[in-house]
Every structure is written in C-alpha cells, then in structure tokens.
C-alpha cells in the first residue's frame, strides 16, 4: 500500500524551487525608496553619541562607530528572499551582498552572524543546510567566521548576515563626501535584476545563469584598497534601488548633482537582450516612480535603457566618486581585483548647474 505523505513534510531537495516560496527576490524585495523615506521620516531620533561617525542621516551603507584613534567598528545587516532556486547559490549570493556594505565603507570584515528565516514545514533540513553552507563558503573566502546568528520559522525563506568590520577612522568612505568635479566609477555591470526576472519566468539559460552567479558572488573587497587612495572621496554599493537610486543618495548626501553618460555604463550583455524584449522587475518600476522626478532623462533614450538604470542589483558593484587625477588608479584597482567591466561613467556637479538648484541626476 502506498503511504500518504503528510502536507507538512518538507520538500525534497531535488524538487525544490526556492523562488516559488517568495513574492520577490534578492534586493528586488526591498521596500520602495519613496515609501522607505516616508517610513523613516516617522521614526524617532535616538541617541547620537560623538563616537558614531556614520548613522542614518545620509542613507549610507553601514553604521560606523569610533573605538579609538586607529579603529572604528563598521556594522551592517542585510537579508532577503531567494533570487535563485539553488539553495547553496542563494546562500552565497546573500552573504556576498551583506558583506558588500562593509567594503563600501572602506572596512575589512572581521566576523558575521547569520540571519535565518525558513518555512520549516516546507523546506527540509538538507535544503536549509545548503543555504547555510553557501553563506559559510563566502565568509571563508572573505576570511571571517560566522560566529552565531538567529533563526525563526516564517512563511518565506529569508537569509542574510549581520556583518562587522574594522576601518581606520580617517579611511571611512561615506556616500556623502563626494566633491564637484569628481569622476564616477562603477565596478560591476548592471542587469542582475533583469536576469533574475528571466530566471523566474523560466527563460534564462545556463550561460545566463552562470553570468548572473559570477557577478553576484564576486566579493567587493576591492573597497579596502580603494579606501587607501586619498583621491577616493565617497563610495557606496549599488543594490536594490538601482544605479540611479544609489547615485541620487550620494548626490543628496553630498548636496551635489551628477551626470552620467549612458553609453559608458557597463551592462551585462544577456540582460540587455532581455531588457530589449521588455523583461524587467516590478522593483524597477517602483524605483522610477519614487525618484524619476529627480532624473533628467533624454527623450531619445529607449525604455529598456531606463529599466537597466533603475534595475535592482543584488550584490551589485561599488560606485566610487574620486578626484579626476585618481580615476586611473581606481580603474586599475578594480581591474587588478578581477572587475573587468569597471568603467568611468560620469561626474559629480554643483547643484548650481541645475535649474532648481537641488540635487539631480542628468543622463546624457
């Protein structure tokens, strides 16, 4: 007689598709930037000690707390729902993305804590264990332990890290210290969100998946070397709000504007093909709705190009604002670290160059 499998039996690893349990994936499941600003505006201000070098004031990538004259603690957390179906790959991507915030501040990671939320009735211990193995593999590559964490039983799978790092207080690279005339350099090509949409629709081939995985699991530890360059003034990493959204955060924090040359922005070739066919994420549209009024967009530019500019990047590249005479050194640092697509894409400008005298992003 054939046994009846209870409805609560966890799904076997060979049949599991993690994305079927999530309404969104990766950094595309972040709260839309406009709504997030409204929520945070209602949050009460807490204690701000003088040792807190970076807090919530400029929407930066991590908090930074001065410990002494030569050390500051970098603290961040990041987690999300599955962007891929493979449990091990999901863990790797989530961990790479979480550690990126430390590198974006110029810091060196020292340890991580795991954040785990899983639908226990639907996923087997084997599948959940593979997620954790993927995260641990990335932390080993970064040279740090996962020293603890917390887990809960939830409806959608969630995984990420709390990341802690160290940086010299003089080498902290905020997103709010750009200067007019700075060159903008982007470390990774755009298009991860488009590829994730193609994956969810079942049209992303093996080569496209490998390309997506290559970019999303490449640690941004080049940020440590970049922070040692005196001409590097500001850094951030491009994630869920897209290149346009995170560059606008840099503009607002620095009280500047920026222009980018669309032809110079590095793009994942397969993502361009999907974008030309109309493939995009819902997060891309939400991003544009939140900040499109702050972007001067060329009338002749195609819709697919705008979709990539607002495309949510899971574990995206570092965006660097540096003095013109440092740009070549920044590009060399990226390329020496294996970021072959790194490119100078634009420049920071004084707000006086815009009609309203406020921060804008001008695309040409």
C-alpha positions, 0 to 999 in steps of 0.5 A: 500500500502506498503511504500518504505523505503528510502536507507538512513534510518538507520538500525534497531537495531535488524538487525544490524551487526556492523562488516559488516560496517568495513574492520577490527576490534578492534586493528586488524585495526591498521596500520602495525608496519613496515609501522607505523615506516616508517610513523613516521620516516617522521614526524617532531620533535616538541617541547620537553619541560623538563616537558614531561617525556614520548613522542614518542621516545620509542613507549610507551603507553601514553604521560606523562607530569610533573605538579609538584613534586607529579603529572604528567598528563598521556594522551592517545587516542585510537579508532577503528572499531567494533570487535563485532556486539553488539553495547553496547559490542563494546562500552565497549570493546573500552573504556576498551582498551583506558583506558588500556594505562593509567594503563600501565603507572602506572596512575589512570584515572581521566576523558575521552572524547569520540571519535565518528565516525558513518555512520549516514545514516546507523546506527540509533540513538538507535544503536549509543546510545548503543555504547555510553552507553557501553563506559559510563558503563566502565568509571563508573566502572573505576570511571571517567566521560566522560566529552565531546568528538567529533563526525563526520559522516564517512563511518565506525563506529569508537569509542574510548576515549581520556583518562587522568590520574594522576601518581606520577612522580617517579611511571611512568612505561615506556616500556623502563626501563626494566633491564637484568635479569628481569622476564616477566609477562603477565596478560591476555591470548592471542587469542582475535584476533583469536576469533574475526576472528571466530566471523566474519566468523560466527563460534564462539559460545556463550561460545566463545563469552562470553570468548572473552567479559570477557577478553576484558572488564576486566579493567587493573587497576591492573597497579596502584598497580603494579606501587607501587612495586619498583621491577616493572621496565617497563610495557606496554599493549599488543594490536594490534601488538601482544605479540611479537610486544609489547615485541620487543618495550620494548626490543628496548626501553630498548636496551635489548633482551628477551626470552620467553618460549612458553609453559608458555604463557597463551592462551585462550583455544577456540582460540587455537582450532581455531588457530589449524584449521588455523583461524587467522587475516590478522593483524597477518600476517602483524605483522610477516612480519614487525618484524619476522626478529627480532624473533628467532623462533624454527623450531619445533614450529607449525604455529598456535603457531606463529599466537597466538604470533603475534595475535592482542589483543584488550584490551589485558593484561599488560606485566610487566618486574620486578626484579626476587625477585618481580615476586611473588608479581606481580603474586599475584597482578594480581591474587588478581585483578581477572587475573587468567591466569597471568603467568611468561613467560620469561626474559629480556637479554643483547643484548650481548647474541645475535649474532648481538648484537641488540635487539631480541626476542628468543622463546624457 
